Amino acid sequence: MAEPEDSLRQSRVDYAGPGLGEQQLAPTPYEQLVHWLEEAVRRQADRGDVPEPYAMALATVDEQGRPDVRTVLMRLLTEQGPGFVTNLQSAKGRQLARVPFAAATMTWPAMYRAVRFRGPTQQVPRGEIERYFARRPWGSRVSAWASAQSAPVAGRAELEEAFAAYAARFPDHGRDDDVPVPAQWGGVRIIVTEVEFWAGRPNRLHDRLRLTRDSGVPGTLATPGVWQVQRLQP
């Protein structure tokens, strides 16, 4: 049996990506992000090696100031920043209510690319959430009622029973309003003030371009001329 150190050594990969130079950056961070997202979605459709291209690792801090991270799906994107949906009473919902600031990373290993976000957070307006909720599959809408997200559960059977109970309460008639939006269900958006585009290069000389916007300068990810570009050492 191989020792763990041997396995780690064998897993090394040289990132032979095209990189990202300052001259290749789109005029705004929003355009660059959308461009990379679209390429990730196309690659998944063509090659199947970028599963869940909208997956995002979200970091918050708990009541003791300790970091906490989990994977969510970026379901909302505006010029202000990426957003996700959640039970607002979940661990991340409570943490963000207490400390409304987050960091997040989207990573596409097959493409040797990643994007990092940092910034304050705010809840997504209820109307936007209701419109998004109506587009979710019926089962996903029911599960929003059945799951007390992040709370302990005795076993799988208890969760399945809760789902069955709510499925009976809100039967599938094929309409957008079959299942109402639970009061505790909502969305959170990161109002990005710092974004980094990472592109893997050979010999670990990766490209890291960090774009920052002073909090006192108005603008969004789509506002040109307000983002300072700085190359970071890999």
Summary of the structure (lengths in Angstrom):
residues: 234
radius of gyration: 20.2
end to end distance: 33.9
largest distance: 57.9
contacts: 631
relative contact order: 0.19
helix: 32%
strand: 27%
